[in-house]
Amino acid sequence: MVTQISRLKINPFHSRVYKVNDIDDLAENIQEFGLLQPIVVNSSFSIISGVRRYYALKKLGYTEV
């Protein structure tokens, strides 16, 4: 299923903190190999799993996932 990245929402109870280097490294990997694991969302498009992938895709300028 393809959806607009702008529709995705970060869960307000998400407490994990990421370093900029983590996101940069993941963005490089996604650019080289593609998105290998999905971003899991619920029915209201709140991200359940894949927040780092979400940030990396936004950094790369993706509009759909």
C-alpha positions as CSV (number, residue, x, y, z in Angstrom):
1,M,0.0,0.0,0.0
2,V,1.4,3.4,-1.0
3,T,0.6,6.4,1.1
4,Q,1.7,10.0,1.4
5,I,4.4,10.6,4.0
6,S,2.6,13.8,5.0
7,R,-0.3,11.6,6.3
8,L,1.9,9.7,8.7
9,K,2.0,10.9,12.4
10,I,4.5,10.1,15.1
11,N,2.9,8.6,18.2
12,P,3.0,11.2,20.9
13,F,4.0,8.5,23.4
14,H,7.0,7.5,21.4
15,S,10.0,8.0,23.8
16,R,13.0,6.8,21.8
17,V,15.6,9.5,21.1
18,Y,17.8,9.3,17.9
19,K,21.2,10.7,17.1
20,V,21.5,12.6,13.8
21,N,24.2,10.2,12.7
22,D,21.8,7.3,13.1
23,I,19.3,8.9,10.7
24,D,22.0,10.0,8.3
25,D,23.4,6.4,8.1
26,L,20.0,4.9,7.6
27,A,19.2,7.5,4.9
28,E,22.4,6.5,3.1
29,N,21.4,2.8,3.3
30,I,17.9,3.5,2.1
31,Q,19.3,5.5,-0.8
32,E,21.6,2.6,-1.7
33,F,19.4,-0.4,-1.1
34,G,15.9,0.9,-0.9
35,L,13.4,0.6,1.9
36,L,13.8,-3.0,3.1
37,Q,11.4,-3.0,6.0
38,P,8.0,-1.3,6.1
39,I,6.8,1.5,8.3
40,V,4.0,0.0,10.3
41,V,1.0,2.3,11.0
42,N,-2.4,1.9,12.6
43,S,-5.8,2.9,11.1
44,S,-5.2,6.6,11.9
45,F,-1.7,6.5,10.2
46,S,0.1,6.9,13.5
47,I,3.5,5.2,13.3
48,I,3.7,2.0,15.4
49,S,7.1,0.9,14.1
50,G,9.6,2.6,11.8
51,V,10.1,6.1,13.2
52,R,13.8,6.2,12.2
53,R,12.8,5.0,8.7
54,Y,10.2,7.8,8.6
55,Y,12.8,10.4,9.5
56,A,15.3,9.0,7.0
57,L,12.7,9.0,4.1
58,K,11.8,12.6,4.9
59,K,15.5,13.6,4.9
60,L,15.8,12.0,1.4
61,G,12.8,14.0,0.2
62,Y,10.4,11.0,-0.3
63,T,6.8,12.0,-0.7
64,E,5.3,8.5,-0.7
65,V,6.1,5.3,1.0
